[in-house]
């Protein structure tokens, strides 16, 4: 049975900032970014434990064609996955510490 996805409130800001940035570079690129995110989240949903643990219990899945990584935690006892961040790989990792 697939996991239910829940999102940390910061994820919406992460997505909006990335979409705005890509749309400012090329019309429609933000939409392609969002489509890529949705595809990767569906992979996480169907195989929550199939991706690398990077630190503590946080797993990560990089996006294809975009320098972003989805950070998430699976909770098998409640059959949920919490998406913590969609983080740009070029940003200073210290900005992650606040989460």
N, C-alpha and C positions, 0 to 999 in steps of 0.2 A: 504494500500500500504506500503510495507516495506521501511524502511529508507535506505538512501545511507550512507555508512561508509567512513569516512575520518580519517586519522591517523596523529597525531603529529609526527614530525620527530624523537623525542626521543623514540617513541614506537619501531622503528626498532632496535635501540640499546638495548632496554630492551629485546626484543625477542632474538636477537643474543647472548647476554650474557647468558641468561637462557638456550638456546639451547646448547651452547658451554659447560656450566657447566654440564648439564645433560648428554650430550654425553661423557664427561670426566669421568663420574661416571659409565655409562653403555651404551654400544653400542645400538643405536636405541631409547634411552630414550628421547633424544631431539626431535625426530620425534613424539613420543607420546605426549610430552608436546605441540608441535605446533598443533597437531590434536585436543587436548583438548581446546586450545585457539580458534581455528576456530569454534568448536562446540558452545562454550560460546558466541562468537561474533554473530553467527547466531541467538542465543536466544535473544540477545540484539537487533539485527536488526528487529526481528519480534515483540518484546515487549519492546520498548525503555523505557517506563515509569513504567515497572513492577518490577523494582529492586530498592533497598534502596538508598535514598539520604543520603550520609555520611556527607557532608559539602558543604555549599553554594548550588550550583546547580550541584555538581558532584555526579553522581551515581556510585555504585560499584557492581560488580558481582564476587564472588570468583570462582576460578577454582576448579574443582573436582580433587582430588588426587594430587594436587600440591599446595604448599603454596603461591599462587599468586592471586592477585585481579586485575580485569580489571576496570580501572577508565575511565569514559566517561561522556560526556555532550550531551543530545539530543537538537536539534534545530528544533522544529516543523514547524517554519515559512519557513524553507528551506528544510524540510524533510531530514535532515542529522543528523548523530551522529558522534561526534568527539571522537575518542579513544585517551585519553590523556596519559595513561600509563598502562603498565602491570607490576605491582609492586610486588616485593617479600614481603610477610608479615613479614619476619624475619629481614628485613633491618631497619635501624634507620629511623623513620618517618620524621626526620628533613631533610633527603635527598629529600623528597617530596616537601618541601617548595620552592625549586628553580624552580618548575614548575608552 
